[in-house]
Amino acid sequence: MDSNLTSRRSFLTLALAGAGAGLLSACGGTSGPSAAGTGGAAASAGAGGGAATGTASYWYLTGQPGEGIRTNTVKRFNTANPTTQIQPTTFQNDAYKTKIKTAIGAGQAPTVIWGWGGGGLKSYVDAGQVEDLTSYFSENPAVKSRLFPSSFGAATVGGKVYALPCETVQPIVLYYNKTLFDKIGAKPPQTWGDIMDLVPKFNAKGIAPFSLGGQSRWTNMMWLEFLFDRIGGGEVFQAVFNGEKNAWSNPLAIQALTQMQTLIKANGFIKGFSSITADSNADQALLYTGKAAMMLHGSWTYGSMSTDGGDFVSGGHLGYMNFPPVDGGKGDPTDTVGNPGQYLSISSKATADQKAIAKKFFTTAVLSDAENKEWVASGSIPIVNGTDKLLAGSKDAEWLKFIYGVSSNAKTFAQSWDQALSPTAAETLLDNIAKLFQLSVSPQQFADNLNKVIGT
C-alpha cells in the first residue's frame, strides 16, 4: 500500500512498530522487495558502502501511483546522468519498515532513505545515522524556496534540517453534509462555539452531529491535534516534542482536553463511536448516507467518498473547510495538522561520492516539473509552490485547490502526533486518547499518564 497516499493506517503502523490514486481512489500493493528500474535487491542491499562507484542506492515503497512516480523520477535522473546512477529497490510498506530499521541500525542503510520524518527521523538523528542537510539547503536556496515552508517542520531536529521534504500533502479536513445543514436551516461552523451550538440542533432531528471511527484511536487524535493548536498554538505540542518536563500539563492543554470531553458529554458524536472503525470506512458512510452531519478526517477520504458515496460528492452535497478557531484561543486559524509531506534523508554511512549523487538527485530530479505533473494527475497535491496552476483541468479542481490553499497557506502544518513521537510514546498516547474519549480518564489523568513517557 502506498503509504504517503493512503489512510492513516499506514502512518500509524510506523509509529507503533495512499487512497490508490492519490487522494482520489483505492490503493493496492505488490510483493516486495523487488527490483525497480535498473537496480535489484542484491545490488542495493549493500547501500551505504557496498554500492559501486558512481551509484547511490534508494529504497522506497511499492503501490501505485507512488511507486510508478518515484520510479519514473529515478529513470529520468539516470538517463540524464549516465555516469552517476540511482539504483532503486522497492518494498511493501510493512516489509520496508522492518528492513530499513534493521539496515540503518547495522550501518547498511541505502544512500537515500525514504521516510515520514518526525519521531522516526529524530531517532536516526540522535544515533548519528543521517546526514545534516542544513548546509545543503543554504547552498541551494532555490530548492528550499520551491517547497511549502510548513513541510520543513517534520524534517527539522534541534534547529537543523536532516531531510528533504518531498511528494504530497495530506491535511485533516472538517467535512460536512450540505443537505443536512439545509434540513435544519444552519450554516457551517465558523467557531468552536458554533460547533457546540449545532450539537443539540442536529440531535433534536435525530442526526448525529459528528461521525467518528473511534475504535481506530488515531481518528480521535485528530480532534485533539486541532484543539491544542487552536487553543494554545503550535508551541503547546512542540513542548512535548522537545521533551519538556510535564509539557502535557500546560493549562492550555488541560483546557483543550476538557473541551474535548465537553463535546463528548454533549453527545457530539454518533452513538457507539468507540466500536466504529475507520479502516472499514464506516465513519465516512455515516456522513454520506445522512446519519451524521459532519466528520473530521484526512484529505484521503475524499477519494473513497467519491467512489463509494453515490452522487454525494459529484452531486455537490459534500462541503469541506479548515477547522474553525476556538473562541479566545491563541492558535492561528490558518494552521493545519496531518501529513505535511514525505521525507528523503541521506545515510551518514554513505561514501562522499554517494552523498554527492544523492544531493544531485535532490537538486535536479525530486519534485521536478515532470514529477509534479504526475502527482497532480494522480489526484494529489505536491508540496511545491505554484502547482495550483496545474489543477484547472481536473474534475476535482475545486477540491484540489482547497487542499493546495490550506497546505500552502498554513503557517504551521503540524505532523500527526503518532508520527512526531517515538513509538513508545505514541502507543501510550493512543491508548490514553481512547480512554479520554470513553470518559474513563480525566484531562489531568490523561496529562499525568503522558508526562511519564515524554522523551522516551
C-alpha positions, 0 to 999 in steps of 0.5 A: 500500500502506498503509504504517503497516499493512503489512510492513516493506517499506514502512518500509524503502523510506523509509529507503533512498530495512499487512497490508490490514486492519490487522494482520489481512489483505492490503493493496492500493493505488490510483493516486495522487495523487488527490483525497480528500474535498473537496480535489484535487491542484491545490488542495493542491499549493500547501500551505504558502502557496498554500492559501486562507484558512481551509484547511490542506492534508494529504497522506497515503497511499492503501490501505485501511483507512488511507486510508478512516480518515484520510479519514473523520477529515478529513470529520468535522473539516470538517463540524464546522468549516465555516469552517476546512477540511482539504483532503486529497490522497492518494498511493501510498506510493512516489509520496508519498515522492518528492513530499513530499521534493521539496515540503518541500525547495522550501518547498511542503510541505502544512500537515500532513505525514504521516510515520514520524518518526525519521531522516526527521523529524530531517532536516526538523528540522535544515533548519528545515522543521517546526514545534516542537510542544513548546509545543503539547503543554504547552498541551494536556496532555490530548492528550499524556496520551491517547497511549502515552508510548513513541510520543513517542520517534520524534517527539522531536529534541534534547529537543523534540517536532516531531510528533504521534504518531498511528494504530497500533502495530506491535511485533516479536513472538517467535512460536512453534509450540505443537505443536512445543514439545509434540513435544519436551516444552519450554516457551517461552523465558523467557531468552536462555539458554533460547533457546540451550538449545532450539537443539540440542533442536529440531535433534536432531528435525530442526526448525529452531529459528528461521525467518528471511527473511534475504535481506530484511536488515531481518528480521535487524535485528530480532534485533539491535534486541532484543539491544542493548536487552536487553543494554545498554538503550535508551541503547546505540542512542540513542548512535548516534542522537545521533551519538556518536563510535564509539557502535557500539563500546560493549562492550555492543554488541560483546557483543550482536553476538557473541551474535548470531553465537553463535546463528548458529554454533549453527545457530539458524536454518533452513538457507539463511536468507540466500536466504529472503525475507520479502516472499514470506512464506516465513519465516512458512510455515516456522513454520506448516507445522512446519519451524521452531519459532519466528520473530521478526517484526512484529505484521503477520504475524499477519494473513497467518498467519491467512489463509494458515496453515490452522487454525494460528492459529484452531486455537490452535497459534500462541503469541506473547510479548515477547522474553525478557531476556538473562541479566545484561543491563541492558535492561528486559524490558518494552521493545519495538522496531518501529513505535511509531506514525505521525507528523503534523508541521506545515510551518514554511512554513505561514501562522499561520492554517494552523498554527492549523487544523492544531493544531485538527485535532490537538486535536479530530479525530486519534485521536478516539473515532470514529477509534479505533473504526475502527482497532480494527475494522480489526484494529489497535491505536491508540496511545491509552490505554484502547482495550483496552476496545474489543477484547472483541468481536473474534475476535482479542481475545486477540491484540489485547490482547497487542499493546495490553499490550506497546505500552502497557506498554513503557517504551521502544518503540524505532523500527526502526533503518532508520527512526531513521537517515538513509538513508545510514546505514541502507543501510550498516547493512543491508548490514553486518547481512547480512554479520554474519549470513553470518559474513563480518564480525566484531562489531568489523568490523561496529562499525568499518564503522558508526562511519564513517557515524554522523551522516551 
